[in-house]
Every structure is written in structure tokens, then in C-alpha cells.
Amino acid sequence: MIKSTIIQLSPKELANFISCELKAELIKLTANPKIKNLISTDKPHLTRKETAKFFDVSLNCINDWSKKNILKPFKVGQRTYFRKSDLLDTLFSCK
């Protein structure tokens, strides 16, 4: 059972509370090794294999996600790549 507490806050206090909670979550997020490695590499894109490793899924799953337009691949010749920014958007989207 979830306990809920109702408190009254002014708009300024609510904004401060949300800001503090958001900062705490961002600190936790940047401590995540997956995100740290993704941000720290110089390449603006990842291969299918690197993308599968990032999401900790199989290559078949990456193919399925591409077909379902969950991930947006782009091709250079016969090679398939994914933009880091698109991967992060997908990771943090609320769909």
C-alpha cells in the first residue's frame, strides 16, 4: 500500500522542491556507467552492436525496434548507425 501525504506549498517552494529532486536524479543518472560511456565517446553515432550493448538487448531486438520506428537508424553504404542524441531521447521518453 502506498502512503500519500498532502502538504501545502507555495509556488516558489514547489519549484524549489522539484528543482532539488531533479538535480538528485540527474546526479544519479550521470553516475550510470552506460550514460557516462555514451557521453564521453567522441563519435556522434553508434553501430548496431554498440547500440545493442548500450540497451543490453540482442541485435534482433535492435532490428525489431528499428522496424517499429522506436529507434531511427541511418545508413552509410550497407552499415547501420544510430545517433547518440536519438538513443538518449528514446531512453528517456515517456512513451
C-alpha positions as CSV (number, residue, x, y, z in Angstrom):
1,M,0.0,0.0,0.0
2,I,1.3,3.5,-0.9
3,K,1.1,6.2,1.7
4,S,0.4,9.7,0.5
5,T,0.8,12.9,2.3
6,I,-0.8,16.1,1.3
7,I,1.1,19.3,2.1
8,Q,0.6,22.9,1.1
9,L,3.4,24.6,-0.7
10,S,3.7,28.0,-2.3
11,P,4.6,28.0,-6.0
12,K,8.1,29.1,-5.2
13,E,8.5,26.3,-2.6
14,L,7.1,23.7,-5.1
15,A,9.6,24.9,-7.8
16,N,12.5,24.6,-5.4
17,F,11.4,21.1,-4.3
18,I,11.1,20.0,-8.0
19,S,14.5,21.5,-8.8
20,C,16.2,19.7,-5.9
21,E,14.6,16.4,-6.8
22,L,15.6,16.9,-10.5
23,K,19.2,17.6,-9.5
24,A,19.4,14.5,-7.4
25,E,18.0,12.4,-10.3
26,L,20.5,13.9,-12.8
27,I,23.4,13.2,-10.4
28,K,22.3,9.6,-10.2
29,L,21.9,9.5,-14.0
30,T,25.3,10.8,-14.7
31,A,26.8,8.2,-12.3
32,N,25.3,5.5,-14.5
33,P,28.2,3.9,-16.4
34,K,26.2,3.4,-19.6
35,I,25.3,7.1,-19.9
36,K,28.9,8.1,-18.9
37,N,30.4,6.0,-21.6
38,L,27.9,7.2,-24.2
39,I,28.5,10.8,-23.4
40,S,32.3,10.5,-23.1
41,T,33.0,8.9,-26.5
42,D,33.8,11.2,-29.4
43,K,31.7,9.5,-32.0
44,P,28.3,11.1,-32.6
45,H,26.8,7.8,-33.6
46,L,26.8,4.1,-32.6
47,T,26.8,0.9,-34.6
48,R,24.1,-1.7,-34.2
49,K,26.3,-3.8,-32.0
50,E,27.2,-0.8,-29.8
51,T,23.5,0.1,-29.6
52,A,22.6,-3.4,-28.5
53,K,25.2,-3.3,-25.8
54,F,24.0,0.1,-24.6
55,F,20.4,-1.1,-24.2
56,D,21.6,-4.5,-23.1
57,V,19.5,-6.3,-25.7
58,S,20.1,-8.6,-28.7
59,L,20.8,-7.4,-32.2
60,N,17.4,-8.9,-33.2
61,C,15.7,-6.6,-30.7
62,I,17.5,-3.6,-32.2
63,N,16.3,-4.7,-35.7
64,D,12.7,-5.0,-34.3
65,W,12.9,-1.6,-32.7
66,S,14.1,-0.1,-36.0
67,K,11.3,-1.7,-37.9
68,K,8.8,-0.4,-35.4
69,N,10.3,3.1,-35.5
70,I,11.3,3.0,-31.9
71,L,14.9,3.7,-33.0
72,K,15.8,5.8,-36.0
73,P,18.7,4.2,-37.9
74,F,20.6,5.9,-40.7
75,K,22.7,4.0,-43.2
76,V,26.1,4.7,-44.7
77,G,26.5,2.2,-47.5
78,Q,25.5,-1.1,-46.0
79,R,26.3,-0.1,-42.5
80,T,23.6,0.9,-40.0
81,Y,24.2,3.6,-37.3
82,F,22.2,5.3,-34.6
83,R,22.6,8.9,-33.4
84,K,23.5,9.2,-29.7
85,S,21.0,12.0,-29.3
86,D,18.2,9.8,-30.7
87,L,19.2,7.0,-28.3
88,L,19.1,9.2,-25.3
89,D,15.7,10.6,-26.4
90,T,14.4,7.1,-26.8
91,L,15.8,6.1,-23.4
92,F,14.2,9.0,-21.6
93,S,10.9,9.3,-23.5
94,C,7.7,8.5,-21.6
95,K,6.1,6.5,-24.4
